[in-house]
Amino acid sequence: MTEMLRKITLTILLINILLPVNAQQPWVRNVSKATTIENGLAGKHLSVWPSHGRYYNISRDRWEWQRAQLYGTCEDVFTQSIVYPYLIPMLENAGANIFVPRERDWQTNMVIVDNDRPQSGYSESAEAAGWTTSPLPGFAATGMCYKDGDRPFATGTARMARTSTGNRTDISRAFYFPKIREKGEYAVYVSYQTVEESIDDAEYIVCHQGTATTFRVNQQMGSSTWVYLGTFEFEANAPTNNYVCVTNHSAHKGVVTTDAVRFGGGMGDHRRGGKTSGLPRALEAARYYTQFAGVPKAMYMTKTGKNDYSEDINCRSLASNWLSYGSRTNPTEQPDSLHPVFDIDSLTLAENAVRLYVDSITKANIDSFGTAYPDSLSEAIIDSTATAILDSVNGTPLQQINLQRGDTHLGHVPLDLQLAIHSDAGWLRDFTTHYGSLTICTTDFNNKETADGRPRFVSKDFATELLKSVSKDLNKAFGKWVVREVWDRNYSETRLPAQPSAILETMSHENFPDLKCGHDPNFKFVLSRAIYKTILRWLCERDGRQAAVQPLTPQNFSAATLKGGELTLRWSAQTDSLEPSAIPDSYVLYTRTNNSGYDNGNIIKGTEHKIRLSPNTLYRFRLTAANRGGESFPTEELVALYSPEAKETVMIVNAFHRLSSPAVVETDSICGFDLDADVGLSFGKTPAWIGHQQVFDKTQAGKGTGLGFTDNDLLGRFTAGNDFNYAFAHAEAVRNAGKYNVVSLSSDCFSQQTDITGVSVLDILFGNEKDDGYSLLTYKTFTPQMREGIEAFIERGGGLFLSGSYIASDMQEEEEQAWLADNLHIMYGGTDCDSLPFRKNEPMDIVSGNGMQMSVFRHVNDKHYASVASDILFSTDSLSDHKHLAYASGSQASVAYEGDTYRVFALGFPFECVKDAASRNLLMKKILAFLRRGKKE
């Protein structure tokens, strides 16, 4: 028995050791991507994570946050709101592969399709090279909660097939059809096993809403863990249009393996103290995710399970080291106590051996050793097997191996850098000065060398450059920002990494002036871009390459010229005042039709593009700017519809661009954030708010439950923000209302010069746009440019449809109110709101009138931004007898004006906040019937 285990385990070890250390291909490549990145981060692998997370406090027997609850948030979730929506996408847009030792997907649903459970949606289609069971164990979903020591990737099986290098007629495929119950965005993770003939270009096809995106994955690295491909929108209950396919097509002769595929982050399922956290996995500490991702227990149980807090801090770097073992940046082929590889325990050796040779090992044989299958074998067998193996591998002495720290496989992922994003504690008594940023590194460890032999002083170089870049960009963008210093000290997250590393303490979560900036999404963008640029330049300089900074998002995006089915799209480049080199040399146009997924983009040269529209097909467009360094963030979504039978055109103007912090409260005696007054608008949804601030008194600063103290009443809830895609809801309703052409444009380029030839209805969506008085950027509903454009339209004559939460209240100056009355014939009548905007399913959500009753997003939720405070509108036309809509309180929600040359219909809430499509369709039909010239309702 011992000899058999010895041979099996030696084979496993040799498979990993003999793999090429310097694999040429990156871990994951999106080969459907339109752009080619030459001066960015293509081929680079980074480990980046936000700090902390919900953890189990053993002494208190409860799950809790690791950091103080202040100003509506805590560090555990605040840093996520920087890293996930901003920093990681910037790095990925530059071509980098990012490993995160925490769950990165905020999707609370999770679906796992696994070969061990065909009923989960797994199936195979095999040609000449069929699928067989892999010799190594794989993932198995138990459907039960995990406990310490459980190994998800050691209890199942995986599949493998010989590659096909010819044409695609003899391809073998493995399909993963998820049973998705709720439409939404889901991260897609795949898993596989690295074997002796693993290839570096395994083909994965993600079909999302009928659109296929192809990836090539280097299976010579990253074995037996969750490997992130991307995040995609999937339909519910439509598996034939939403699935993952793995093929054996390759440019090389060898083997492709495949294991479970995961869709979505899901809820935490690690049981501690007899209970789970009850929160989404993404909000939990890294300690629990790393176990779920297959990391050995020695990496996440450094305190033997007796201190989850300390173990969480340590496991972030140790998991990254584990992933990089055997790579050029962590060339651990002869392990020692500082760079352990082998974890010779019952699960990795004995149970694997039993699983692999179960047909030749009888239950009686196992019982004779004192253990019943499938439980672990005796320590005597393990010890003797370990000794035999270690004697056989390169003559490595037993005393050089720490058997409790590592795993039996080498990850081979060549991580270039490890970076932790934190916020700090500390406050200043003047309540006006920023506490500022700090970076941390550790140079005095491991003989002052990284794992690949470079001086650890390179970490200090990086930390120094990081602080300089943050200071430079934040000062230029927002005025004075304080930077403190570079600490060269003994911190776990900078001591343990095998690669160069740093901690960035972005700001103080305890200092109100810091969070006035930090809660603003535009600040988070500039901060993240400064971090990204530092990483880019530092790695390019290290490699002797020229760095190119990815451009900013294009501006003045327009899809407003439609002639005979030919649509002309126009835009302009956005100048980056902080980075003159960020100049686009091309653009990428992403298109989707009707309810299909976005395509993979098409390269466009210049700032204008014509496209022939298929009749009666609703098109949706987003645009990015690109150069040799990568791609920008996308524009807002625009729409277009060509209806050959249409005689009228509706022009949709997107005037909703606001991003903001929650309402700022600040006087001589109090300060803080009032989430009930206005929860703000994040870029997409956010987990940043954990509760309501309870203490605003400045005299209570620095006390345990003093200034800023926040309750937990929003625990585990996400808040929807601005998704920049609301023109679609308007266009879809217009299409269902009759025969119309639809064009659209951003309000950035809507003015009196806008060509409105043939436009009979102008639909301007304002969403929650307003000048709030505290955002770092200024927003306004009716800007001077907007007003000029509207005046030009109504002078020519037509129908004007306006909707938004603040279309009247944002115009409070006497001159502004006069303009509203003279041109739109509306006046502000107050605000309709609920004193408890976070309540669910309240009757306040109902708007009715004119033969309709509809439910509107009026309360904060995770699906769609809410019109919590909606304008009450009055008409300045005393003769108007049009039936208006009313809020549940009875207050007036709409105004209709019928003039001699133009008509106006105004909603005091955003049209897109109507919850169901049927109600939107009916409402739009009634509005258009009123607005069409020469027609009365």
N, C-alpha and C positions, 0 to 999 in steps of 0.2 A: 504493500500500500504506500509506504513512504517513498519508494523508488518511483512509483507511478506519479505521485504528486510532484516529485522532484522534476520529472521529465516534462510534465504538463506546464508547470510554472516556469521552468527554464525556457520553454518555447515562447511563452507569453513575453518574458523579459527580452529575449533575443529579438522578437518581432519589433519591439519598440526601440531597442538600442541600435539595430541595424538600419532603421529608417534614416533617410538623409537629414542631416541637421540643418543644412541651408536650403530648405525648400524654396524654389524660385517663385512659385505662385502664391499670392496672398491667400488668406484663410477663406474669404468669401468674395466673389466677384459678381456684380450684376452685369451680365453680358448683354442685356437688353437696353442698357442705358445708352443714350444717344451721344453723350459727351466722352471725350478722352482727356484724362487729367495727366499732365506731364510735369507740372511744377507745383503740385500740391502735396497731398499726403497719400497718394496711391501707393499701395504696398506697405504702408505703415500700420502697426498694430498697437493700440493704446488701451490701457486699463484706466477707466475714469469712473468715479463714483461720487454721489452725493453722500454727505455724512449721516451717520446714525440711523435711526429707525425704531419702531416700536419693539420693545423687548420684554422678556419675562424677568421680573425682579424676584429672585428666589426668596430673599429675606422677607419681602412683603407679600409674597404669594399672589402676585398680580402682574398683568401686562401694563406697561406704562411707557411714556416717552422718555428718551434719554436726556433731553434738554428742557429748559424752562419754557413754560407756556406764557408767551408774551406778545402783546400787540396783535392778537388774532391768530398767531401762528406759533410754531416752534421750529428749531433748527432741523429737526428730523424730517419735516416736510418742506420747509422753506427752501433749502438748498436744492431739492428736487425740482422746484419751480424755475430754477436757473439751468440746471444740468440737462434735463430731459427735453424741454421744448426748444432750447436755444443752443447750448454748447455742443451736445452730441450731434444734432443735425448739421451744425456748421462743420464739425470734424468729418462727418460722413459725406457731406457735400464736397469736401476736399479730397475724398477718396479713401479715408482711413477706415480700418476695421476697429470697432470699439467693443471691448469686453467690459461688462458691468457686473460686479459681484453682488448686485442686488437685482430684484425684478424691475425691469425698466418699463413694463407695460401697465398702464393705469386701467386697462380693461378688467372689470371685475368678474367677467365670465371667462371660463377656460374649458377648452375641449381638447382632449388628447386622443389621437388615433394611433393605435399600436398594433403591430403584427401579432402580438400575443392575444389580442382580442379582436378577431375579425368583425365581430358585431359592432365594434366602435367605428367602422367605416373603412377598414383596410382590405385591399384586394390586390391581386397580381395578374399581370398579363405577360406570359413568358414565351419567347421564341426559342431559337437554338440554344442560347445561353440562359437556362432557367435559374430560378431562385432556389437557394438552399439555405440551411441554417448556418449562421456564422459560428466559428469555433469559440468566439468570446461571448460572454454574457451581455445582456442588453437591459434596456429599461422595462419595467413592468409597473403598470398602474394598479395599485391594490384597491383603490377606492376608499382607503382608510386614512386616518391622520398619521403623520409621521412622528416617530419618537427618536430621541438621540441614538445614533448608531445605525439607524436604518439606511440602507444603500439602494436608492431607487434604480441605479444603473447596474446593479449586480444581481438582480432577482428575476430577470426576464431573458428573452432571446432576441436575436437580430437576424436579418436576412442578408444574403450576399449573392452576387452573380458575376461571372466573367464578363469583361467589357466587350463591346462591339465597336470596332474601329472603322467599319465600312459605312455603306449607306444606311439610311434609317429604316430599311424594310424589315430588318431582323432584330429590332430593339425589344428588350424586355423592360417592363415597366411595373412599378409598384405605386398604387394609388392610395391616397389618404383623403377620404371624403368626410369632413367634419359635420357633425349634427349641431349646427349653430342655431340657437333658438332666438337670438336677438341680433338684429342688424347693427353693425357698428364697425369700428376699426379694431383689428386684432393683430398683435405681433405674431409672426410665424417663426417658430423655432424647430429646427430639425436635429436629429441625433444619428450617430453611426458609430462603427467601431473601426479602429485602425488595425489593419492586418498586414502581413508581410508584403503583399502586392498592391497595397492601397494606391489609388491614383490621386492626382492633384487637380482633377477637373470633373468631379462627379456632377452630373446634370440634375438640377432641381427646377421644376416648372411650377410656379405659383399661379393658379388661375383665380383671379379676383373679379367677381361680377362679369365673368366672361372674357376678361382680358388676361393674356398670358405674359408673365414676366419670368425670364430664365436666369438662373444663377449657376455659377460653377463653384463648387466647394472643394477645397483642398483637403481630402480625407487622410492625408499624411500627417495632419495635425488636428488638435481639438477633439479627440475621441471621447466618447462616453460622457457627454455633457450636452446642454442645450446650446445650440448654435443659432444665433439670430440671423435671419435673412432680411426681414423688413417688416413694416407695418402696412396692412392693406385693409380696405373696406370690403366686408363680406356681407352678403345678403343672408337673411334667415331662411331656413328650410329650403335651400336651393343648392344642394351639394354638387349637382352636375355643372354648375357655373362657378363653384367656389371650392377649390381643392388644391392639393399638392401632388405632383407626380415626380417620382424619382426614376431615372432611366439608367441603363448601362452603357449609354453612348459616351464614348471618350476618344480622345486623340491617342491614347496609350493602351497598350495591352496590360491588363491587370485585373483588379477586383474592385467592385463598388459594393459598399455595404449600406444598409438602411435599417433604422430602428424607429422609435416613436417620433411623431410630429405633434407639436403643441401649438394650439391657437389661443392666444390671450394669456393674460397674467393670472387671473383668477383670484380666489380668496386664500388667505393664509391657512395652511392645513398642518402646521406643526403643533403638536400638543405638548405643553409644558405645564406642570402642576395640575394635570388633569383637565386643562382647557386650552383652546386655541385663542388667538388674539381677537378673532371676530372681525378682522379688518382685511382689506385687500392685501395680497401678498406684497405689492409694491410699497406699501407703507411699513412693512416689517423690516427688521434689521437684516444685515447681510448674513448673519450667523445662520438664519433659517433658509434663506435662498440658496446659499452655497451647498448645503446638504442636499436640497432638492435638485441642484444642478450636478450632482455626482461627485462633489469634492469630498475627499476622505475625511473621516471624523477627526483625524489628528490635526486637520487644518482649522476646523470650526469648534473643536473642543479642547483648546489649549489649556484650559483650566479644569479639564476632566468633567465638564458639565456643571461645575459648581459656581460659575460666575458668567452669565450670559453677556453681561455688559463688556467685560474685558475680552471675552472670546469674540464678540462682534468686532471690536476694534482690530484685533489681530487677524481675523479671518479674511478681511478685505485684501490685504497684501499677500497673505499666504495662499489664498485661492488663485491670485494672479500668478504667483510663483509656480504653483502646481501646474497651471495651464501652460507655462512657458518652459518647463523642464525639457532639456534636450535640444532647445533651439539655440540659435547663434547668440542670443542675448542672455541665455541661461544654460550654458553648455555643460549640464550636469550628467556626464557619462560615467564618472567615478564618484559616487555620492560620498558625502561626509556628513558630520553632524550639523553643519551649517546649511547644507544643501541636500537634505534627505530625499530619497526617491521611493524607496520600497516600504510598503505597509503590509508586512507579512502577518495577516490576521486571518481568522477563520473564514470571513466572508470573501476575501479576495482570492484565497488559495484553495482551501478545502472545499468550500461550497461550489466554487467554479469547477474544480476538478470533478466533483460528483456530478455536476450538471453536464459537463462535456462527455463524460464516460459512464453515464448512468446505466447504459446497456451492459457494460462489462463489469460493473461493480455492483454486487448484490447488496440488498439491505442487510443481509446477515454479516457480510464483510464489515459494513459500517458499524453494526451493532457490536461486533466483536471488539471494536475499539472504544466502546463505552458511550457511544452517542447515536441517537436515532436520527435517521434522515428525515427532513433536510436540515436539521439543526447543525450548528458548528461542530467540527471535530475537536478532539482533545488538544490541549496545549502541548502535550508531549509530541504529537504528530507535527504540529505546526513548527515547534522549535527545531525538530530534527530536519524537517523539510527546508526550513529557512537556512539552516547551517549548510545543507547539501547544495542549495542553490547558490549561496554566497561563495562557497568554495569553487563553484563552477564558472562564475562570471568574472572574467579578467583577473582572477586571483585576488579580488577585492577582499581585504580582511574584514572579518565580522565586526571588529571593534570600530570600524569607520562608518558603520551603518546605524542610523537611529531608526530602529524598526517601527517606532510609533509615529514617525513624521513623514508621511508621503503616500505614494501609491505605486502599483506595479506597472504603470504606464507613464511614458513621457509625453507631455502635451504638445511639445514642438511648436507652439505658437510664439513667434519671435516678438514679444512685447518690447516696444521701444521706450516706453515711459509709463509710470504709474502716477496718477494725480487724484488727490482727494479735495473736494470742494466743501468747505465748511463756512459757518458763520461763527463769530466770536462772542464772548461776553464782555461787559464793561460799559459804563455810561459816563457822560460828562454833565456837570451840574448846570451849565449855561443853557442846555436844551436847544442849542443852535449849532454847535460844532460837531462835525463828523468824527466818530471814533476811528473809522477808516480800515484799511486793508493791511494784512500781514502775510508773509509767506514763511514756511518752515521747511528745513531740510536737515539731514543727518549725514555728516561726512565721517565721523569717527566710529566706524563699525566695519567688521569683516576686513581688517587690515587696510581700511580706507579704500576699498575697491568694490566695484560692482561685480556681479557674477561673471561677466565676460572679461574682467581684468582691467577695466578702465578706472581711473581715479574717481572716487565718490565725490570729488569736488565738482564734477560736472553737474551734480544735483544743485549745488549752490549757484552755479552759473545760471541754470534754468530758473531757480527760484528768484534770483536777482532780476533777470530779464522779465519774468512774469510780473513782478511788482512794478517795474518801470513802465511796462505796457499798460497795465491797469491804470496807473496814475496818469499817464499821458492822455489816454483816450477819455477817461471820465472827466478830467479837468477841462479838456477841450469841448466836450459835449455838454456838460452840465455845470461848469463852474468849479470852484475849489473842491477837491476831494483829498482827504488825508491819507497818506501812506505812512506806515509806521516803520517797519524794519524787516530784515531777513533774519530769522532765528535759525541758528545751526545748533539744534538741540536733539535730545534723545526722545523722539516720538515714534510710537509703533508704526504708524503709517508711512514714515520716511526711513525708519531703521530696517524694517524687515524686507522691503522690496529688493528683488534681485537686480532690477533695472534702476536707472536714474528716476528720482521721485521728488514730489513736493506736496505740501499742503498749502492751499490758498484759503486763508481766513478772509472771506470777501468783505465783511463788515461786522458790526456788532448788532446782534439781534436784541440787545438790551438798551440800545441807544436810539431814541426816537428819531433824531435827524437822519441817522443811517437808514432806518426803515422807511422814512418818507420817500427816499430814493429807491430803496431796495424792493419795496412793494410795487413800484411802477414797472410795468413790462418793458417800456422803452429803455429804462436803466439796465434791466436784465439783459436786453439785447446787446447794448454797447459793452457791458461788462463781459459777456460771453464772447463777443467778437474780439475783444482784447486778449482773452485767454487763448482763443483759437489762433490768432495771429502770432502769439508768442510761441506756441507749439510748432506751428508751421515754420517759422523762421529759424527756430532753434534746431529742428531736425534737418532742415535744408542746409543750414550752415554746417552742421555736423557731417553731412554727406557730400558737401561741396557742390550743392545744387542751388540754382536760383529759385527763390520763392516767388510765387504769384498769388496774391490775395484774391479770393473769390469776390465777384462784384456784389453790389447791393441790388435789391429787387428793382426791376424796371418800374417806371412810373408813367403816368398819363396813358394808361392802357385803355384802348377803345376798340369795340367791335360794333361800330355804329353806322358803317356804310354798307348797305345791301342793295345791289342792283341786279335784278334778274337772276337771283339765286347765287350771285357771287358776293361773298362777304370780304371786306377789307379790314384787317386788324392793324392797328397802329399803336406805337408806344415810343418811349424815349428812355435813354440810359439815365440812371440816377448817379449823380456825382457823390463820391464819398469824401467829405471834407477832412476825415481823419486818415484816409488812406488813398492818396492820389494814384497809386498804382493799380487800384482795383477797378480796372477799366474792362468792360465786356468786349469780346471780339466776336461773339455770336449770341444767339438766344435759343431757348428750347421751348417749343410750343407743345403743351400737353392738352389732349382733346379727349372728351368722352361724349357719347351720344345717348340720349334718353337715359336709361338706368344702367348702362354699362359702366365698367370701371375705366379709369383714366388709362390711356395708352402710355407707351414708354417714352414718348417725346420725339419731336422732329427738330433737327437743327435748322435755324433760320439765320441767314445773314442779312444785316440791315435792320431797319426798324419799321418795316411794313411787310405784310404778307396777305396774299389773296387766297381764298379757299372756296371751292364750289360746294354749296350745301345741298345735301339730299333733301328732297321735298318732305315737308311735314315731320322733320326730325329735329328734336331739340338738342342743340349743341352746347357744350360747356367747355370753357377754355381757362387755362392758367398758363402763365409765362414765367420763365426764369431767365436771368442773364448768366452768361458763362464765359469763362476764359481758361487758360491753361492751368489755373489753380483750382478750378471747380465751378460749382453753380451757386447762385443766390437762393434765398428763400423765394417761394412763388408769389405772384401777384394775387390779388383778390380774384375770385371766379367771375367771369363774364359769360353771357349766354347769347344765343342767336337762334332764330327759327325762321325758315323760309316756307311760306305757304303760298303755292302758285295761285290759289283762288282768292287770296287776300287782297282787299282794296285799301286797307288801313294798316299803319305801322305803330306799334307801341315801343317807345324808347325807355329803357330802364336805366336809371342813374343810381349807382351805388355811392351813397354819401355817408356810409357807416364805416369809419376807420378807427374809431376811438379805442385806445387801450389805456387803462388807468388803474391806480390803486383803489382800495376802498376809500370812502369818504374820510377826509382828514379833519380832525377836531383839534384846534390849537388856539389857546388864549394865553394870557399871562399865568393862569393858574392850572390849566388842564391841557392834556395833549393825548392823542391816540387816534384810533381808527374806529369808525362807527359802521359796522357791516350792515346794520339794519337801514341806515340812511342811504347807503349805496355800497354794494359789495364790490364794485369796480368791474373791470373787464380785463380778463387775462387773455393771452394769445392761445385760443383753444381752452380746453378745460384745465382746471388746476386743483391740486389737493392741498393748497397752501393754507386754507382756513380751517383751524381745528375747533374754533369756538369764538365766543364774543368777549371782547375786552370788558372787564368788570371795573377796573380801577383806572381813573383818568387824572387823579390828583397828583400834581407834580411833587408835592411835599412827601409823597409816599415812595419816591424813587429809591431803588436799591434795597427795599425791604422784601421779605420772602414772598408775600402775596401783595406786593405793593404796585407801584405804577406799571401799567401794562398787563397786569395779571389777567389771564384769559381762561375761561372755563373750557370744558370738553364737549359742549352741546352739539358740535358739528363733527364729532369724531367719526372718521372713516368716510366722510362725505366729500364728493368732488363737486366743484362748481363750474358750470358751463361758462365759457367766455365768448369772444368774438371769433367765429370760424371763417369769416370773410367769404361766405358762399351763399348769401341770401337772395341774390338775383334769381337763382334757380326756382325758388318757391314762387316768386312773382311770375316768371316766364311760364312755368308749368300751369299755373292757374289761368294765365292768358290763353294758352293753347287750348285749354278745356272750355274756355268761354266762347270760342267761335273762330272764324278765319281771320287771323292776324299774322303779320310779320312781326318779329321781335328783334330788336337790336339793343345793345347795352354799352355802357362806358362808365369809367370811374369819374367821380365828381372832380378829381384833379384836373381833368381836361374838359369839363363842362363849363361853358361860358357863353357870352353873347355871340362868339364866333363859331359855336358849334353848328354844324350843318343839320338843320331840322327839317329839311325838305322831305315832304311826304309823311312826316310824323304827325299823327292825329292825337295821340295820347302820350303824355310825358309822366312816367311813374318814377318818382324820386323816393328811395327808401333811406330813411335816416336812422333806423334802428334805435340805439341808445346814444347817438351822437349828441354831445353838448359841451359847452365850455364849463367845466366843473370848478375851475379856479385853483386846483391843486396839482393837476397832472403836469409832468415835466414838459410835455408837448401840448400845444394849444389846439383844441378842436372847437368847431362851431357848426351849427346846423346851416343857417343861411349866411354863408360868407359873402363878402362883397361880390366875388366872382360868381357865386351861385345865384345871387339876387339878380345880377345883370343877365344871366342866362335865362332865368325864369321870366324876367320882364320882356326879353326878346321873344320868348315863346308865346306868352299871352297876348302880346301886341299883334302877333301874326294870327292868333286864334287857335283854339284847340282845347283838349281836356287835360287837366292837371290833377294827378293823384299823388297825394303826400301822405306818408305814414311815418310815425316815430313817437317815442315816448316824451320827447322834449321839444317838439316843433314850435310850440308857443312859449313855453316857460324859458327857453333858451334865448328869447328875444325880449329882454326886460327894459332896455333903454327906451326912452320916450320915442326916439326916432325909429327904433326897431319895431316897436308896437304899431307905430303909424304905418310902417311899410307893410306889416302883416295885414292890417285893416284895409289899406288902400288896394293891395294887390291880390291877397288871398282871401280877404273878407272873413278872417278868423281873429278871435281874441282869446287870451288866456283866462280860464275860469277857475284855476286852482289845480290841485293834484289829487288824484284818486290812488290810494295805496292802503296796504294792510300794515298794521303796526308790527306784525310778526311775519316778515317776508320769507322766512325759512320754513314756514308751515307747509304741509303737503295736502293736496286734494281739498282745497278750501273753495267754498262757493264764490269767493272773490274772483276766481278764474273765469267766471261766466260773463260774456258780453252778449247782449240780445237787442233785438229791435228790427224793424223793417222785415218782419216775417222770418227772422233768423234767431238762432241761439247757438253760440259757439263757445268752446273752451279755449282760453288763451293762456300762454305761459306768463303768469303774473307772480309766481313764487320761485325763489332760487332753487335750481335743480341741476342735475348733471347732464341733461340731454340737450338743452337749448337755453340760450341766454334769456332772461326774464325781463318783462316790462313791469318791474316792481312798483315804480312810481310813474303813473301814466297821466298825461295832460287831460284835464277837463277843458273841452273846447266850446266856445260860444260863437255864434255867427254875428257879424256886424250888419247883416242884412235882415232887417226886421220883417221883411216880406217873405222870407224863405219859409216854405211849408214842407220842405223835404223831411221825411221821417228819419230821425237820427238814431244812431246806436247808443246804447246806454250800458254803463258798467253795472255790476251787481248792486252797487250802492244807489243806483238811480241817476248818477251824474252823467252828463252828456259826453259821449266818446267820439262823436264825429260831427262834421259840419259839411254841408253841401251848398255850393254857390252856383247859381245859374245866371250868367250874364248874357249880354247881347252877342259878344264875340268869343267868349271863353267860359269854361266851367271849371270848378274846383271841387274836389272831394278830398277831405282831410280826415285822417284817423289819428286819435290821440295815443295810439299804441301801434307798435310795428305790425304790419300785415303778416310778416313771416312768423310772428309769435302765435298766430292761430294754429292750434295743435294738429288738427287733422286736415288732410288734403281735400276731402269732400267739402268741408266748411270753407276752406280757402277758395276753392273753385266757385262755389255759389256766391260768395262775397265778391270776388273779382268780376263775376258775370254781371252782378247788379251794379257795381261801380262803373264798369265799361259801358253798360247800357245807358247810364246817366251821363257819362262824359262824352259819348260820341256826338259829334256835331250834328245838329238837325234832328236828333232823336231825344225823346223824353222817356223817362222810365215808365 
